[in-house]
């Protein structure tokens, strides 16, 4: 289990993270979301001990990660732009990672075939998508206990995204934390999530449970209805003539009962996905007009 307690980090006078508290269960796939600049990459770098916090601590299985070389061997951090030298090939990276991790050559060979990786060609000659595929295959083959992925799906085509998701799900016993703007991909595989906003955790929890408490409705009335007339607080509200569309958080039956009390001509419920929930949250925080 990962426990983050009172974490804070600043770059000069710019405070990036403040009082971040978060728990990630064992063997879960956990999505880390937020707008650009919310602090997702900084948090992952702190979790991998690449950066040191100004305050607070991060624990893996009850052990603080800061300066803990032994515990660091249990985790693999794949940044958005991994470092490699001019002559680095996939084959050389395989040999490097074999010296640090229980590298699964069979698993890597399977992904190398799926992604059509050229093992003896310098990585610098790869396209952005091919680089991402190569490092993703290496990360999965290392079979770490903790896998931290920054913008895991960036630059991947639909087929590569599907194979990466399958690979992540297949890692038995591995806790995976994924930072990504591809929220539809995260919804497919994540059991939990955390929304970073203003340098702290604005919302977190079980993804499926959270989505069951958020509902979207479309309704029509005999005459126009304003947001203020609805007897519940809306995350979003749109009206077009006598038709209104809104997203609300709460118990579904209670919302429907309150809505029926207004005698609508018709009511239709629409499924809310993770991407729409995220857009509702950031819009309420003033990031979208």
Phi, psi and omega in degrees: 000142177256131178234123178249124187232116174056039187284135177220143179208132178231151171248101186066237180269356182270115178275116184266316178231142179215127176047051178279124177234127186200143174235130179245118183293157177297148173054033178250161171251117192240126181266133178247113187235163180161162179290169176302134179087006182285343178109013184296312181295318178300318179297317179295323178292325175291321180293333180265001180068019172289322174247156176252137181287153173282331177204159181086175183217157177236127183244135171247116181054037177085359180251132178292134184280337185300116179070012184265088184297324181294318180289329180296335179292345180270354182235154178231123178250120177254103180287170180296327181229082185298149180274142173202153180275171185301324184261009182292129174248169177299321180299319179293324178292322177301313180296323178296310184289335177298332182279349182244332187232162174284070191296130180264095183297322180296316179295318180297318180299324179295315179289327177298324177288316180300317183271359181055049182280133174267109192285340184249010177264136178306134182300330181298341179273354181282155170287169179302316180295320180293321176299315180298318180295318181298311182289328176295318178297319178296317181298315180294320182291338178288342178046055180286163175286328178231126181240119181250120184239122179260118183052057188301326187260002183296127177084000181267142175282168184305319180293318179295323177297318179298315181293323178295318178298318178298319180296318179296315181297328184284350182283096181289129176082358180268134172268123185245126175246121185241123170264126182199152171266356179273078189291331177293326177291318180296320181299329181293330190235344187273138173266331180227169181207162171219134177256117177269134179209128179063028178083008179218173181277112181274331180201147179197157177153195177286127187294312181298317180296319180296317182293331179289345181259003178241130187228145177241133180230152169236131183217152177238145182230169179294332179216162182304143179238132179269167178299323183293337182281342179282132187277035177203159182276126182264140172287321173219155179211130175226143177226145177218099186066237181265005181256132178236148175230133182207157175242135184223148176255132179154191178283129185303312184297321180293321179295316180296319179297317179294323180291318179296333179294341178271004177056059178288155175290318174207157177226132178231131177264137181240137182295138176257126176257178185297322181295317180292322176299315179299315180297322177298315182296313183288329177294320178294337179268006173087013182273341179235145179270000000 
